[in-house]
Amino acid sequence: MRLAKEQSEGMEIPYRTESDRETERNALGYSTCFDSLTPHNSVPFHPQQWTDAAIILDEFTQGLRHCVFGTTEIQKYRSKIIASLGQKLADCWKNKKPIRLVDADADAESIEFIYDLIQLYSDEPVSREELEAETFVLVNKYEPPKRDLHFYHDPSPKQINLEFKKRMEKRENLLVLTSAKKDRLYRTYSVEFG
């Protein structure tokens, strides 16, 4: 759910529960999680109301696994959610609307499941060859340049704080990865660079 909310901000569309943006949501579309693709929630999803809309499924491999195997509230509405997703995908296919599947861990099994849903819920027969001919896979082969990494094994932040101070005085770029987990002795704190 958090990811869907963040994506809605990035795409400048409302998240499904933002009631103050209902007009915008109905006009532009909205972001939601797989669990909400059901008519049984606060903002009911009916695929027939979105036949002219494109669909973007981010982290779709994980999302599909959650739809099929999830043990959360999704269990109650699993068949309806999968049917809604299948109908929406079939509508996109029929109306030549984009279907964007985004995932760094995409696998053939998940893509096959999408194909199966389109075929199952389409009004007219769709061959696997047709689906494959319209499938484009973009592979990100970027690898960052090799550089030295420094690991600090001291449980105290003293050593790393001294190193940061030296590097900041030299106006060097720093990448600081922190954890929100709080420790009794040392707390995570906000780091700001001017």
C-alpha positions in Angstrom: 0.0 0.0 0.0 2.8 2.4 0.8 4.4 1.8 -2.6 1.1 2.5 -4.3 0.7 5.8 -2.4 4.3 6.8 -3.3 3.7 6.0 -7.0 0.5 8.0 -7.1 2.5 11.0 -5.8 5.2 10.4 -8.5 2.7 10.1 -11.3 0.6 13.0 -9.9 -2.6 10.9 -9.7 -4.6 10.3 -6.5 -4.4 7.2 -4.4 -7.7 5.4 -4.3 -8.7 6.5 -0.8 -8.0 10.2 -1.2 -11.6 11.3 -1.0 -10.8 15.0 -1.5 -9.5 14.1 -5.0 -12.5 12.0 -6.1 -13.2 14.1 -9.2 -9.6 13.9 -10.2 -9.5 10.2 -9.4 -12.6 9.5 -11.6 -11.2 11.6 -14.5 -7.5 10.6 -14.5 -7.5 7.3 -12.8 -5.8 6.3 -9.6 -3.2 4.2 -7.9 -4.1 1.2 -5.8 -2.8 -2.1 -4.6 -3.8 -5.5 -5.8 -5.9 -6.1 -2.7 -8.2 -3.3 -3.7 -9.2 -4.6 -7.2 -12.6 -5.7 -5.8 -16.0 -4.1 -5.6 -15.9 -4.9 -1.8 -13.9 -1.9 -0.5 -14.4 1.8 0.3 -13.6 2.7 -3.3 -15.2 -0.2 -5.3 -13.2 -1.3 -8.4 -15.3 -2.3 -11.4 -13.2 -3.1 -14.4 -16.1 -2.2 -16.8 -15.8 1.4 -15.6 -12.2 1.6 -16.7 -12.3 -0.1 -20.2 -10.6 2.9 -21.8 -7.8 3.2 -19.3 -4.2 1.9 -19.5 -2.8 -0.2 -16.7 0.6 -0.1 -15.1 1.5 -3.0 -12.8 4.6 -2.1 -10.8 6.4 -4.9 -9.0 3.9 -7.1 -10.8 5.7 -10.4 -10.1 5.5 -9.9 -6.4 1.9 -8.6 -6.8 0.7 -11.6 -8.8 2.2 -14.0 -6.2 0.4 -12.0 -3.5 -2.8 -12.3 -5.5 -2.5 -16.1 -5.8 -0.8 -17.0 -2.5 -1.3 -14.1 -0.1 -2.6 -14.9 3.4 -3.9 -11.4 4.2 -7.4 -10.1 3.7 -7.0 -10.9 0.0 -8.0 -14.5 0.8 -11.6 -13.4 1.1 -11.8 -11.9 -2.4 -9.0 -13.7 -4.2 -11.2 -15.0 -7.1 -12.9 -11.6 -7.6 -9.6 -9.7 -7.5 -8.0 -12.1 -10.1 -11.1 -11.8 -12.2 -11.1 -8.0 -12.0 -7.4 -8.0 -13.0 -8.0 -10.4 -15.8 -10.9 -8.4 -17.1 -8.9 -5.1 -17.0 -6.0 -6.7 -18.8 -8.4 -8.2 -21.5 -10.0 -4.8 -21.9 -6.7 -3.1 -22.4 -5.8 -5.7 -25.0 -9.1 -5.4 -26.8 -9.0 -1.5 -26.8 -5.3 -1.3 -27.6 -4.5 0.5 -24.4 -1.1 0.1 -22.9 -0.3 -2.7 -20.4 2.9 -1.8 -18.6 4.5 -4.5 -16.5 7.3 -3.1 -14.4 9.6 -5.3 -12.3 13.3 -5.7 -11.8 12.6 -9.4 -10.9 10.2 -10.2 -13.7 10.2 -13.9 -14.7 8.7 -15.9 -17.6 6.1 -17.5 -15.2 4.6 -14.1 -14.3 4.4 -13.0 -17.9 2.8 -16.3 -18.8 0.2 -15.7 -16.1 -0.6 -12.2 -17.6 -1.0 -13.9 -21.0 -3.3 -16.5 -19.5 -5.5 -13.8 -17.8 -5.8 -11.9 -21.1 -6.7 -15.1 -23.0 -9.2 -16.2 -20.3 -11.1 -13.0 -20.0 -11.0 -11.8 -23.6 -14.3 -11.7 -25.5 -12.6 -13.0 -28.6 -9.9 -15.6 -28.9 -6.3 -14.3 -28.5 -3.4 -16.5 -29.6 -0.2 -16.7 -27.7 1.6 -15.6 -30.8 -0.4 -12.4 -30.9 0.4 -11.6 -27.3 4.1 -12.4 -27.8 4.3 -10.3 -30.9 3.1 -7.3 -28.9 5.4 -7.9 -25.9 8.4 -5.7 -25.5 11.0 -6.3 -22.8 13.3 -3.6 -21.7 16.3 -4.8 -19.8 18.3 -2.4 -17.7 21.9 -3.5 -18.1 23.4 -0.4 -16.4 26.1 -1.2 -13.9 27.5 1.6 -11.8 31.2 2.3 -12.0 33.3 0.3 -9.6 34.4 2.2 -6.6 35.8 1.6 -3.2 33.3 0.8 -0.4 34.1 1.4 3.2 32.6 -0.7 5.9 32.7 0.3 9.6 32.5 -2.5 12.0 32.8 -0.5 15.2 29.4 -0.5 16.9 30.0 3.1 18.0 29.4 5.8 15.4 32.5 7.7 16.5 34.8 6.5 13.7 32.2 7.1 10.9 31.4 10.5 12.3 35.0 11.5 12.2 35.3 10.2 8.6 32.2 12.1 7.6 33.4 15.3 9.1 36.8 15.1 7.2 35.0 14.4 3.9 32.5 17.2 4.4 35.3 19.6 5.1 36.8 18.6 1.8 33.3 19.1 0.1 33.3 15.5 -1.1 30.0 13.8 -2.1 28.7 11.3 0.5 26.1 8.6 0.3 24.8 7.8 3.7 22.5 4.8 4.2 20.8 4.6 7.6 18.3 2.4 9.3 15.2 3.6 11.0 15.7 0.9 13.6 16.5 2.5 17.0 19.2 1.3 19.2 19.4 1.9 22.9 22.8 3.6 22.8 22.8 5.2 19.3 19.8 6.7 17.6 19.3 7.1 13.9 19.4 10.9 13.3 18.7 13.1 10.4 21.8 13.9 8.3 21.8 17.1 6.3 24.4 18.4 3.9 24.6 22.0 2.7 
